[in-house]
Amino acid sequence: MTVSVKGAWGRVAALLLIVGLLAGPVGTHVYWALGGTWGLHQATSTGIRLVAVLVIVLLVAAVAVVLARVGLWQQAFVSDRAIRFFAWALAGVFLLETVASFTWSREYEWWLYGPASGVLALLALIVAGSGDARPHLRGPRGTLPVH
């Protein structure tokens, strides 16, 4: 099995993206879910904790999508097309977060969230663009060979 340069860069970007997601957004949301208040505009409430837990679940799903996109996790539940869509959606979310951090959040921690989101967006774009872009065409399952 040969690994293309594009595939190798995609895997490196995927591993960096996963580390970045776990160290940044997942870590921050775990902190908020446990009652931390740094980076929040108000004291931690039950609603903030519930949203933090929901975001943690979504970020864990994003890590699974990244692993599946670059071929480090072979799964059978979600189609390649859906994985490709979610990989591009992840890149789009972090691009929007980057823009929002530099435009709407000037009075809060924009100096941290903006650049961090930009790096995650760049890595997510590399991951989304990696992998096999061609659709996999398979015949119907269980067909008999024609003689």
C-alpha contacts under 8 A as a table, 3 or more apart, distances in Angstrom:
res1	aa1	res2	aa2	distance
3	V	7	G	6.10
3	V	8	A	6.40
4	S	7	G	5.00
4	S	8	A	6.13
5	V	8	A	5.00
5	V	9	W	6.13
6	K	9	W	5.27
6	K	10	G	6.07
6	K	130	S	6.28
6	K	131	G	7.69
7	G	10	G	4.93
7	G	11	R	6.21
7	G	70	V	7.12
7	G	130	S	6.01
7	G	131	G	5.97
8	A	11	R	5.15
8	A	12	V	6.30
9	W	12	V	5.07
9	W	13	A	6.01
9	W	126	I	7.90
9	W	130	S	7.96
10	G	13	A	5.07
10	G	14	A	5.93
10	G	70	V	6.36
10	G	126	I	6.05
10	G	127	V	5.10
10	G	129	G	7.87
10	G	130	S	5.22
10	G	131	G	7.24
11	R	14	A	4.83
11	R	15	L	6.17
11	R	70	V	5.85
11	R	127	V	7.45
12	V	15	L	5.26
12	V	16	L	6.25
13	A	16	L	5.09
13	A	17	L	5.91
13	A	123	L	5.43
13	A	124	A	7.63
13	A	126	I	6.53
13	A	127	V	6.24
14	A	17	L	4.97
14	A	18	I	6.09
14	A	66	V	6.14
14	A	67	L	7.03
14	A	70	V	7.16
14	A	123	L	7.04
14	A	124	A	7.52
14	A	127	V	5.87
15	L	18	I	5.11
15	L	19	V	6.23
16	L	19	V	5.12
16	L	20	G	6.02
16	L	123	L	7.41
17	L	20	G	4.93
17	L	21	L	5.99
17	L	120	L	6.16
17	L	123	L	5.77
17	L	124	A	6.75
18	I	21	L	5.07
18	I	22	L	6.11
18	I	63	V	6.01
18	I	66	V	7.63
19	V	22	L	5.21
19	V	23	A	5.94
20	G	23	A	5.17
20	G	24	G	5.72
20	G	25	P	7.87
20	G	120	L	6.87
21	L	24	G	5.32
21	L	25	P	5.47
21	L	26	V	6.00
21	L	59	L	7.30
21	L	63	V	7.76
21	L	120	L	7.61
22	L	25	P	6.41
22	L	26	V	4.86
22	L	27	G	5.97
23	A	26	V	6.42
23	A	27	G	5.39
23	A	28	T	7.92
24	G	27	G	5.40
24	G	28	T	5.98
25	P	28	T	5.13
25	P	29	H	6.03
25	P	59	L	7.78
26	V	29	H	5.21
26	V	30	V	6.07
26	V	55	V	7.92
26	V	56	I	5.73
26	V	59	L	6.68
27	G	30	V	5.16
27	G	31	Y	6.20
28	T	31	Y	5.05
28	T	32	W	6.29
29	H	32	W	4.90
29	H	33	A	5.92
29	H	52	A	5.00
29	H	53	V	7.07
29	H	55	V	7.09
29	H	56	I	6.39
30	V	33	A	4.94
30	V	34	L	6.17
30	V	52	A	6.92
30	V	53	V	7.30
30	V	56	I	7.17
31	Y	34	L	5.23
31	Y	35	G	6.54
31	Y	36	G	5.28
32	W	35	G	5.04
32	W	36	G	4.61
32	W	37	T	6.42
32	W	44	T	7.12
32	W	48	I	7.40
32	W	49	R	6.19
32	W	52	A	6.30
33	A	36	G	7.23
33	A	48	I	7.33
33	A	49	R	4.31
33	A	50	L	7.04
33	A	52	A	5.35
33	A	53	V	6.09
34	L	49	R	7.20
35	G	44	T	5.66
35	G	45	S	7.81
35	G	49	R	7.03
36	G	44	T	6.69
37	T	40	L	5.49
37	T	42	Q	7.32
37	T	43	A	5.93
37	T	44	T	5.86
39	G	108	Y	7.64
39	G	109	E	6.91
40	L	43	A	7.13
40	L	44	T	7.72
44	T	48	I	6.00
44	T	49	R	6.95
45	S	48	I	5.21
45	S	49	R	6.30
46	T	49	R	5.04
46	T	50	L	6.16
47	G	50	L	5.11
47	G	51	V	6.18
48	I	51	V	5.14
48	I	52	A	6.05
49	R	52	A	5.00
49	R	53	V	6.28
50	L	53	V	5.13
50	L	54	L	6.26
51	V	54	L	4.99
51	V	55	V	6.15
52	A	55	V	5.10
52	A	56	I	6.20
53	V	56	I	5.00
53	V	57	V	6.36
54	L	57	V	5.17
54	L	58	L	6.34
55	V	58	L	4.96
55	V	59	L	6.05
56	I	59	L	5.06
56	I	60	V	6.16
57	V	60	V	5.17
57	V	61	A	6.29
58	L	61	A	5.00
58	L	62	A	6.16
59	L	62	A	4.76
59	L	63	V	6.26
60	V	63	V	5.07
60	V	64	A	6.42
61	A	64	A	5.01
61	A	65	V	6.28
62	A	65	V	4.98
62	A	66	V	6.21
62	A	86	F	7.89
62	A	87	A	7.82
62	A	90	L	7.11
63	V	66	V	5.07
63	V	67	L	6.23
64	A	67	L	5.13
64	A	68	A	6.13
64	A	73	W	7.69
65	V	68	A	5.08
65	V	69	R	5.91
65	V	83	I	5.91
65	V	86	F	6.83
65	V	87	A	6.36
66	V	69	R	5.08
66	V	70	V	6.52
66	V	87	A	6.59
66	V	127	V	6.95
67	L	70	V	5.69
67	L	71	G	6.26
67	L	72	L	5.04
67	L	73	W	5.29
68	A	71	G	5.07
68	A	72	L	5.89
68	A	73	W	4.74
68	A	74	Q	6.15
68	A	75	Q	7.19
68	A	83	I	6.98
69	R	72	L	7.69
69	R	80	D	7.87
69	R	83	I	6.17
69	R	84	R	6.59
69	R	87	A	7.06
69	R	127	V	7.11
69	R	128	A	7.21
69	R	130	S	7.62
69	R	131	G	6.38
70	V	73	W	7.89
70	V	127	V	6.95
70	V	130	S	6.76
70	V	131	G	5.53
71	G	74	Q	6.35
71	G	131	G	7.51
75	Q	78	V	7.11
76	A	79	S	7.30
78	V	82	A	6.35
78	V	83	I	6.79
79	S	82	A	5.22
79	S	83	I	6.34
80	D	83	I	5.03
80	D	84	R	6.11
80	D	135	P	7.94
81	R	84	R	5.11
81	R	85	F	6.19
81	R	135	P	7.53
82	A	85	F	4.96
82	A	86	F	6.12
83	I	86	F	5.19
83	I	87	A	6.07
84	R	87	A	5.13
84	R	88	W	6.38
84	R	128	A	6.60
85	F	88	W	5.30
85	F	89	A	6.12
86	F	89	A	4.77
86	F	90	L	6.02
87	A	90	L	5.15
87	A	91	A	6.48
87	A	124	A	7.10
87	A	127	V	7.17
87	A	128	A	4.97
88	W	91	A	5.09
88	W	92	G	6.19
88	W	124	A	7.57
88	W	125	L	6.98
88	W	128	A	5.29
89	A	92	G	4.92
89	A	93	V	6.13
90	L	93	V	5.15
90	L	94	F	6.43
90	L	121	A	7.92
90	L	124	A	6.59
91	A	94	F	5.36
91	A	95	L	6.18
91	A	120	L	7.88
91	A	121	A	5.16
91	A	122	L	7.49
91	A	123	L	7.98
91	A	124	A	4.73
91	A	125	L	5.30
91	A	128	A	7.22
92	G	95	L	5.02
92	G	96	L	6.16
92	G	121	A	7.37
93	V	96	L	5.18
93	V	97	E	6.13
93	V	121	A	7.84
94	F	97	E	4.79
94	F	98	T	6.04
94	F	117	S	5.65
94	F	118	G	6.94
94	F	120	L	6.52
94	F	121	A	4.76
94	F	124	A	7.96
95	L	98	T	5.07
95	L	99	V	6.37
95	L	117	S	7.17
95	L	118	G	6.61
95	L	121	A	5.34
96	L	99	V	5.14
96	L	100	A	6.02
97	E	100	A	5.00
97	E	101	S	5.96
97	E	114	G	7.35
97	E	117	S	6.24
98	T	101	S	5.16
98	T	102	F	6.47
98	T	113	Y	7.38
98	T	114	G	4.89
98	T	115	P	7.12
98	T	116	A	7.99
98	T	117	S	5.08
98	T	118	G	5.32
98	T	121	A	7.74
99	V	102	F	5.38
99	V	103	T	6.15
99	V	114	G	7.38
100	A	103	T	5.15
100	A	104	W	5.33
100	A	105	S	6.69
100	A	114	G	7.82
101	S	104	W	6.01
101	S	105	S	5.11
101	S	106	R	7.19
101	S	110	W	5.16
101	S	113	Y	6.16
101	S	114	G	4.78
102	F	105	S	6.38
102	F	106	R	6.54
102	F	110	W	6.11
102	F	114	G	5.81
103	T	106	R	6.46
105	S	108	Y	5.62
105	S	109	E	7.30
105	S	110	W	5.71
106	R	109	E	7.48
106	R	110	W	5.75
107	E	110	W	7.35
109	E	112	L	5.55
109	E	113	Y	6.22
110	W	113	Y	5.05
110	W	114	G	5.30
111	W	114	G	5.93
111	W	115	P	6.80
112	L	115	P	6.00
112	L	116	A	6.17
113	Y	116	A	5.20
113	Y	117	S	5.79
114	G	117	S	5.25
114	G	118	G	6.11
115	P	118	G	4.90
115	P	119	V	6.27
116	A	119	V	5.26
116	A	120	L	6.29
117	S	120	L	5.02
117	S	121	A	5.93
118	G	121	A	4.98
118	G	122	L	6.17
119	V	122	L	5.13
119	V	123	L	6.25
120	L	123	L	5.15
120	L	124	A	5.99
121	A	124	A	4.99
121	A	125	L	6.08
122	L	125	L	5.11
122	L	126	I	6.38
123	L	126	I	5.13
123	L	127	V	6.25
124	A	127	V	5.01
124	A	128	A	5.97
125	L	128	A	5.05
125	L	129	G	6.08
126	I	129	G	5.20
126	I	130	S	6.15
127	V	130	S	5.10
127	V	131	G	7.71
128	A	131	G	7.72
129	G	133	A	7.80
130	S	133	A	7.57
132	D	135	P	7.82
140	P	143	T	6.25
